[in-house]
Amino acid sequence: MDLGGACWGLDFLRRPWNKTCLAIITSANTSIGPQGWKERPETAQLSTGQGASTDWYDRQLAGRDGNNGKNGKNGSLNYGQRPTTVLAFVTSLFVHFSRVPAVAKTDPSAFLWTPPAMAVPLQAFAKQRYVIPIGIVIVFFIFLHNSSWSSGIQYPSSSPHSPAKPPPVTGSDPGDGRFRWATVPLKHAIARDDMKTLPEADSSTVPRIQHAFGDEPSDRKQVRLQRLGAVKANFTHAWEGYKSRAWLQDEVKPVSGKGNNPFGGWAATLVDTLDTLWMMGLESEFKEAVREVEKIDFSKSALDEINVFETTIRYLGGFLAAYEISGQKYPALLRKAAEVGDMLYIAFDTPNHMPITRWKYKPAREGTAKQVAPEQILVAEIGSLGLEFTHLSQLTGDNKYYDAVQRVMDVFEDQQDKTNLPGMWPVVVNAATMDFTSDGGFTIGGMADSAYEYLPKMFLLLGGGDYQYRDMYVKALAAMKRHIFYEPTTQHPYNILIPGSVQSEGHDGVLDLETQPEAQHLGCFAGGMVGLGARAFGLEKDMSIAKSLVEGCLWGYESNPSGIMPEIMHTTICNKKERGDGDDRDRICKFSEDAWYEAIKKRHPDDNMPPAERASNERLVPGVTEFKDHRYILRPEAIESVFLLYRMTGETNLQDRAWDMFTNIVKHTQTNIAHAALGDIINPNPGSTKDDRMESFWLAETLKYFYLIYAEPDLVSLDEYVFNTEAHPLKWRTWKL
């Protein structure tokens, strides 16, 4: 175990003791680093204030580090050794707080085991004011050493988030006669002693994430509160529509008023919206919804096959967040989270323990399934389960959930340098053979997005206790900077970046790859991700990249006549090889109508329509060469990044621009029942193209982020919570900065 977490766990001794304790451990074992309880790997050293370096990436391209893409002697980063034993730690305490002879300080074993050498030190020790606390420490460690550690099952420390004694969280109350997923026999069970355990954490080593907000001018506050009320009113309008027309179904159809069950029929909108209800102060609605939660039966489904990813982020994430945001006062929520976790855990019951993400769960329930991980699986679906499963382990004390996802992420780490675009993983991977390298499509848009989003967030959730996720993030970001982020030529007054895509089959040189300038609304999460990484890892120069990425999506909204960004559009691109810096960049990347028309022609090579005519007919805006997918399905990614950037920088103009986004969206999407997705935001009257669909993320994510950008900054502070990809806040730090 790492003993650094033990220092933080001794909260009753307060900060002076913590500092002394840390000093003892650091001096007793030099392998413990000052930034956490493992030395930072030499292959990924970072300097405070610097951007994420691309040096590693350049070395990969020049022979892949001289070792077939592997780091060090065995292809893995060296995280340093862990402290040795509890006994050594207790020894250090005696050495520090006793006036011991020099020989005892040099050789602690003589101090401990030679009776004559103990007399003087113990007499001096008895006079110290620390005698009672240190006695408690010794008893504490002896107790643990003879109980949970010796059993081979490690439970999370009380820091930063788990309760000292987790409540019972069986899939259902004992004796109620209901089916329990936890009782389904596993064909490929992992012994408890072989399970990966949660790393010790000390979130005090993680820098401040959120901006330190000061006093707010009264006129600014008045405007903010008016906007806050408008967001809440639209939320309650949609919530009442669901409640009155489709209660306990997955969704309400906002035009016809019918129910819809695409996510198992387990009341997806209700579960997804629980934490939003609490944040908005709708406590009576929250309590009513919690009572209804008990009626959800996860042993039955409206579907034969369920999406493990969607079930994880909406249901498991929803229950966990609601349980914590409400102060852990409603244990039924944690019981339901465990029930969902136990169900999904069976999807990992394959020979290689890789999950089946499109899972026929009924045969598994009956014990007749012969489960094998699929040969083709979307990287986002297999790589975006970590936050929820890890946090379930943190709250219940059961390592099996963390073990399941950590085995998957270890494969990601092992193969990150070996893909056709080193640092990133292809959109499709082979879970059956555990080959995450062969495919050639790379993006951070749809089907890949949250796999990258979760890297810095997992580092935070683990309280900075595992640098694996930091190193994976830094490598991925280096590849994104080189090949994914591009600059379009537009009339926008600010520098903007947009995430594109790359096709790499490994035959051509990586440096010759051509970025495809395809802007996806799903890719708009990138600005928030890069900003979060900049703060969490001290990479402040990357904050400018985060701002440019957010500007790119704001341009997608503000430049379109409807004021809404479509699902997918193609744009112009400023050639990275030609643009240079300074005056050259300004000249080459400056918008030109002729260059825009040429890009439109290139986008449609087999069409003889003059580009100017096409631009007019298709209502293209300067810089856009094609609106590939005209829809807006109430997506949250743009406001998500705007909100995160606001909370990290305090720039109030982001609140103003968010308000324009909100009013345009509501104007075109509101129905008598709720809010509807739009089929064509390029249409002169987008509201006439409403689709009869309102996904649960409209209430769980989009309106939540709009609400939080106008709420008091300490409501769900970024220094205490990290959001999963469905905007469910999971607590990673229990004390306020």
N, C-alpha and C positions, 0 to 999 in steps of 0.2 A: 504493500500500500504506500501511497505518498503521504508523508507526515505533515506536509504543509497545510493540508486541509484540517488537520487536528488542531493546529494553532488557531485557525479561524473559528473552529468549533467551540473554543473556550471563550465564548462571548462574555461570560460572567466576569472575566478578568479585564475586559475592555481593551482598548487600543494599545496602551503602554505594554501590557503583557504580550499582545500579539507581535509587536515589533521585536521584543526581546526573544520571544519564541522563534520567530523567523530567523533572527540572527544566530541563535543556537544551532538550528538545523543547517543553515547555510555554512556555518563554520565547521560543523561536524561532518558534512558530506558535500564536497565541492562539486558534485555532479548536479546539484540542485541549482537551477538558474534563477536570477533575480526577477525574471518576468513571469515565473510560474514554477512548477515543480518538475520541469524538465528543461535541459539546456536547449536553446534554439539551435536547430540544425545549421551547420556551417553552409550547407548548400542552399539555404533559403534565408540568409541573414537579411534583416530589414533595418533601415535606419529611420528613426522618428522624423517625420516631416517629408520623407521621400515618397515618391510614387512607387507602385509595385514594379520592381525591376524586370526588364526583359533580358537580362544577362543570361539567366538560365535558358531562356528560349533560344537565344542566339547560339549557346553551346550545343543545344539539341540539334539545331540545323547544321552545325559544323561537326557532324560525326556523333551526335547524340551522346555527348559527354565522354566520348572515347570508350564507351562500355555498353554499346547497343541500347542506348537510351536509359540505362540504369544509373542510379545514384549510389555512390560508394561501392563497396565490395560485393554486396549482395542485392543491389537494386532497391534498397529501402533507405529512407532517411534515418539518421542516427538520432534518436530522441534522448540519449543520455540514460544513465542508470538510475534506478529508483533507490531511495534510502534503504538501508539494510534491514534493521529489525526494530521492533518496539522497544526492546531492551536497550539498544544503543541510544535511542532517543531519551529514555528515562535516565540513562547514564549521563548524557549531555546536560540534562537539567541539573543533576547533582553537581556536576563539575562547574557549571556556570554560577549556581547560587551558593556554593560553599567556598570558603577560603581554604582550598585544598593545597597540599604541597605540590610543587612543580611536577614531581614524578607522576602524581595522580592525573594532572591535566595532560601530561604526555601520554600516559598509559591508563586510560579509564578502567581497564580490567583490573589493575592493581587497586584502584579506588573501590571497586565493587567487591572484589573477592578476597582481599587481604585484611583480616580483622584488625590488626594493629594500625593499619593505615586508615581505618574507618573512624577511629575514635575522635580524633581532632576535627576532621571535616564535619562529622555529624554534630559535634558540640557547637561548632560555629554555625552550622546550618540551622540548628534549633533556635538561634537568636535572630534569624532573619525574619522579616515580616512576610516573606512568601511561604512560610512553612505550611500553613493550612492549604493554600491553593495548590502547592506542589504535591502535598499528600493526596489531595483529591485527584490530581492528574495521574499519580501512580496507580491508585486504586482503579481509576477509570480505564487505564490501558491494560492492567492485569485482567480486569473483567472482560474487556473486549477480546483480549488475546486468547482467553479460555472459552469464549462463546462463539460469536459469529465468525471470527477469522478462522478458528480451528475447524469449523464446520465446512469450510470451502465455499460458503455462500456469503457474498459481500453485499451489504445494503448501502444505499447512498448516504452520505454524511448529512448532518442537519444543515449544512451550508452547501449550496445556497438556497435550496427550496423545499426539500422533502420534509414531511412531518416526522417528529421523533418516533411516533408509533402510528404507522399507517392504519387507517380504518379497514375493516374487512371489506374486500371488494370482489367477492365471488360474483360470477355471472348472474346469479339470481339469489334471492334470499333462501337460505337453507330450509328445506322442508316445504317449499311452495309447490312442488310437483312439476315445475317448469323444466324444459330442456336446458341443459347448460353446456355451452361449447367447451368449457374447461374439462369436461369429462370425456371428450372424444379421444380415443386412443391414437397416439401418433405412431406412424410406421417408421419414421426416421428421427426418433427423439434424440435430443442432445442431453447428455448427463449434466446435472447441475454443476458439478465440479469443472466441467469443460466449457461452461458458458463464459462469455466475455462479460466483464463487470464494469460498471460505471466508473470513470476516472474520478479521482479526488479533484475537487474544484476550489478555487479561491477567486471569486469574482472581483475581489479588491484589486487584482492585477490588471483588470480590463479597464481601459480609459473611459472617460465620459463620452457617451454617444450623443446625448441630446444637448441642444443649445441651452445656455443658462439665461433664461428669460428674465427680464427686468420688469419695471412698472409699465403699465399700458396706459396711454393717453385715454381720457374718458370718451372722446368722440370716436376713437378707434374701437374702443370696447363696445360702444353702443351699436356700431355697424356690425361688429362681429357677432353680437348676441342676436341681432335681427336675422342674420344669415343662419346662425345656429338653429333658430326657431323654424326657419323655412325648410331646412333639411329634415328636421324632426317631423314636421307636418307631412312632408312627402313620405317619410318612412311609415308613419302611422296610417296614412292612406293605403299604402300597399299592404301593410300588415293586416289591417282590417279586412281588406279584400280577400286575402288568403284565409283569414280566420272565419269569415262568413261564408265563403264559397268552397273551400277545399281543405278544411281543418283535418289535420293528421294525414293528409296526402303529401306527396313530395312537393308539388308546385300547384299554383293556381294559374289557369290560363287567363291572361288579363283582358282579353277581348270577349271570349265566350263565357267566361266564369266557370268553366269546367275544371275538374281536377286532372292532374297528370302525375304519373309515377315512373320516372326514368331512373330512379336511384334506389330501387328495391322496395318502394312503398313504405318506407320507415319514417315518414314525416320529415323529409330533408329540410324543407324551409323552416320548420319549427326548430329543429336541432341547430341548424346553421345560424339561426337568428337569436338564440338565447343570450349570448354575450352582448349583442347589440342592444337588446331590450334593457339589460342591466346598465350599460353605459349611458343610455338615454334617460335613465331614471324612471323607467316604466316598470316599477317593482311589482305591482299587482299583476301585470301581464306576464312578467317573468315567473312569478310564483304559480300562476295558472298553467303556464307552459311546462314547468317542472313537474307538476302533478300529472300532466298528460304524458310525460316521458315514460312513466311507469307502464303505460299501455303498449308501448312499442315492443314488439316481439321479434327479436333478431333470429329466431329459429325458423321463421317463415319469410318468404319474399315474393314479391310480384314478378320477379325475374328468375330465369333459370341460371343466368350468368351475371355475376356482379363485377363491377370495376373496383379492384382493390384500392387503387390510387384515389379515386373519387370518394369511396367509402371512408378511407383513412382521413382525408383532409376535411371532409364535411362533417361526418358523424364523430369519429374519434377526436378530431381537433375541436369540434364544437362542444362536446361534453367536457373535455379537459379545460378548455378556456372558461366555460360557464362556471365550472366548479371553482376555479381559482379566482375569477373576477368577482364572484359573489362572496369571497372570504371563506371558502370551504365550508359553508354553512348548510349545504344541501348534499349530503353523502350519496343520495340516489344518483347524482350526476356522475360521481366517480365509479359507482357500481356499474352504471351503464357504459362508461368508458371501458372498464375492464371486460365487460361482456362483449363489446365490439372488438376489443383487442384480442380476446381469446378466440373469437371467430376468425379474424384475419390472420392470426398466428398460424392457423392450420394451412393457409395458402403457402406457407414456407415449408411445409412438411413434404419435401422432395428429397431425392438422394443427395443432391449437392446443396440443399438448403437455400437455393435461389427461389424467389416467390413466383407464383402463377398470378399475373396481374389481371387477367380476364378469367375469372375463377368460377367454375361450375360447382357451386358450394353444396348443392343438395346431395350428390354422391359422397362428398366429403362428410356431410352431416350423418349419413347413413353408414359410413365406414366402408364403402365399396369402391372408393376412388383409388386409382393407381396414378398418383400424381407425379408428373415430370415437368420441370421448368420448360417454357417454350423456347423454340429456336429464334423466334423474332419477337422482340419486346421493345417498346418505346423507352428511351432512356429516361424521360421525365417520370414515367410510371414506376420504374424500378428504383430510380435514384431520389425519389421525393417522399420517402416514408419515414425518414430519420427523426424529424422533430417530434412527431406525434408518438411513435413507439418509444423513443428515448424518454419523453416526458412521462409517459405512462409508467415506465420503470422508476423514474424519479419519485413519482407520487405514491406508488404502491409498494416499493421496495422489492419488486420482482424483476430480476435481471433478464428474464427470458425475452422480453420485448426488445430491449436494447441489443441483446445478443443477436437477435434475428436480423436487424437492420445493419448492425455493425459488420457482420460477415459480408453483406452485400457491398458496403462502402469500402471494405478492405480490397475487394476485387477492383473497384473503381480506382483506388489509389495505386494498386499494383500495375495497372495497365494504362495509366494516364499518359506516360511518356512513349507508349508504343503504338499509338493510333496513327492514322494517316494525316492527322493534324495534331502533333504532340501538344499536350496540355488540355485538349478537349476530347470529348467522346462523341462518336457518331450518333445520329438520331435513333438508329436501330441497333440493338446489341443482341447477342446470342446468349441467353441465360442457360440453355441446356449444356453447352460446352464451356460456359463461362468465358467466352471470347467477346470482349467489349471493344474490339479494335478494327474489325474487318470492313465495316460499311464505310461509305465515302461521303455521306451528307452531314454537314455541320452547321448548326445554328443555335441561337439561344432563344428562338421564337417558339412557336407551337411544337409540342411533342418533346421538347428538350428543356424548356425554360427553367422550371423549378429545381431541376437537378443541380443547376449552378446557384440558384437563389439560396438553396439550403446550406451551402458550404460556410459562408460567414455566420449564418444564423445558428448552425450547429455548434460552432466555436463558442458563441455567446451562451447558448443553452447549457453547454457543458461547463460554463463558468470559467472559460479559458483553460480548462484542465487537459485539453488534448490539442496539440499543434498540428495534428494530421489534417484537420479541416482548413486551417490557415494555409498550410503549404499547398493543398490541392487548389484552394481559391487563387492563390498568387500565381500558380502555374497556368490555370485556366484564364485568368485575366490577362496575362502576358500574350496568350494566343489571341484573345479577343481584340486586344489593342492592335495587334499586327494584322489580323485577317477579318475580323467581324465588324468592328466599329468603322463606319465610313462617314464622310462629310458630303452631303448633297450641295449642289449649287442652287441657291434659292435667293429670294428677295428678303428673307428674314434678317432683321438687324443684328442678331446675336450669332455667335459661333454655335453650330449645332452638330450633333453626332446621332447616328441611327444605327442600330444593330442590323446587319445584313446576314448573308449566308454564304457558304463556301462548299464547293464540291471537290473533294480530293480523293483520288483513287490510289495515291501513293506512287504513281508512275512518274509524275513530273516533280520538279523541285518545289518544295514548299514555298519558297520565296516567290515563285512565279504564279501562285494561285490568284485567281481573280475573284474579288468580292462581288457578290450579286446584290445590287441595291434594292432589296425587297424589304420594305418597312411593314412590320406586323404590329398590330395593337398589343398582342401578347408579349412582344419584346419590350414594351414600355416599362416593365418592372426593372430594367437594367439600371436606370439612373439611381433608384433607391438602393439596389444591391451594391453598386460601386461606392455610393456614399456611405453605406453601412460598413463596408469593408475598409474604407479610408479611415473611419473613426475607430473601429475596433482594433485595427492593426497599426494605427499611427501613420498611415500613408496619406498625409494631408494633401500632397500634390495630386492625388487621384480625385480629390473633391472637385477639381475643375472639370474632369472628365464626367463625373456624375452630373454636374450642372449642365454640361453640353448635351448629355443624353436626355435629361429632362426637357431641355429646350427643344430637342428634336421632336418629342411627342407633343409638347405645347404648340409647336409649329403645325403638327398634323391636325390639331384642333382649330387653331386660330386662323389658319390659311383657308380652310374649307368654308364655303358659303353657309353650310348648316351649323358651323361651329363645332362639329363632331368629327373625330378621326374614324376612317373606315377600318374594317378588319385587316385588309392587306392592300398596299399600294406600292408601285414601283416608282423610283425617283431617278433624278440625275445623280452623278457621282463625280466628285473632284478626285482626279487621279493622284493617288498617294505618291507614286514615283516621280511625278512632275511638279507637284505643288510646292515643295520646299517649305521655307519659312518666311516670315516677314513680308516684304513687298512681293516676292515671287508668289507666295501663297495668295495674297490678296488679289493679284492679277489673274492667276490661273483659276481660282475658285470663285471669282466674281461672276454673278449671274449674267448670262447673255441669252437673249431671246433666240438668236440663231443657234447657239449650242443646245438650247432646250429643244428646239424643233428637230435638230439632228438626233438628239437622244430619243425623241418620240419615234422618229423614223427607224432608228436602230431597234427599238422595242417591237416594232411591227414591220419586219423586213419584207413580208410577202403581201403587204397591202399597199395599194397605190394611192390611198387617200392622202392628200397634202397634210402635213403635220399641223399647220395652222387651223385647217378645217377640223381635224380630229380633236385638237385642243378645245375648240369651241363646241363641237357636238357633244363631247364627253365631259364637258365642264371641268377640264383639267386646270389645275392652278399652277402657276410658275414653279417649276422644279419637279412636278409630278408627270411621269410619262404614261402611267396607266393606273386606273383604279381597278385592281384585280378582283377584290371582294368588297362590294358596296355596303355590306351589312354593318350595323352596330348592335351588338347583342347585350347591351348594358354592362359591358366589361369594366373592370376596376383598375387595370394596370397603370394607366396614365395618372389618375388621381392618387393611386398608391404611392408612386414615386414623387409626385408633387407634395403630398403630405409628409413623406419621410424627409425630403429635402428641407421643407419648412421647419420641421421639428429639429433638424440637425444644424440649420443655419440661422433661423429666426427671421428670415427675409419675408416681410409682410406683403410684398408685391405678389408673392405666390398665393396668398389668400385671395387677393383680388382676381387673379387669373383663374384660380379654381372656381370662383363664383361665376365667371363667364361660362366655364365648362358646365357647371351645374345647371344654370338657367337654360342653356341651350338644350341640354339633354332632357330636362323635365318638360320643357315646352313641346318637344316633339314626341315624347314617349308616354305621357300620362294618359290613362284611360279612366272610365268611370269606376273601374274595379281596382286597378293597380298601375303598373307601368309595363310597357311592351317593348320588345326588341324591334329594331327597325330593319326593313329589308333593303332600303336604298337611301343612304344619307346624301347621295349626290343628286337625288331627285329635288326639283325646286320646292316640293312640299314633302319633306321626309315623313311627316306625321301621317301621310296617306298610305304609307307602306308598312304599317305596323304588322308584325307577326304575332301570332297568338301564343307567345312564350315569354315567361319571366323566370329565368333561372334563380335558384336560391341565393346565388352570390350577389344579386342586386341588393338584397337586404343584409347579407352577411359581410360583404366587402365594399361595394361601391358607395352605398349610402353611409356606411360606417366610416370610411375614410373621409368623405365629405363632412361628416359630423365632427370627427376628431380634429380636422384642420381648423375648426372654429371653436372647439371646446378649450377649456383651460389646459395648458400644456402638461400639467401633472396628472391628467386623466389618461391612464395607460402610457406612462412615460417610457421612452425608449431605453432609459437606464434601468428599467425593471422588467420590461416585457419584450419579447421578440414575437413577431407575427408569423404564423404559418402561411402557406400560399393561399389559404382561404380566409385570411385576415383574422384568424383566431389568435389572441394574445396568450402566450405561454410565459410564465414567470421564470426569469433566470437570475434575478437578484432580489433578495428579500429586504434589503435595507436601502434607504434613500441616501443619495450623495449629498 
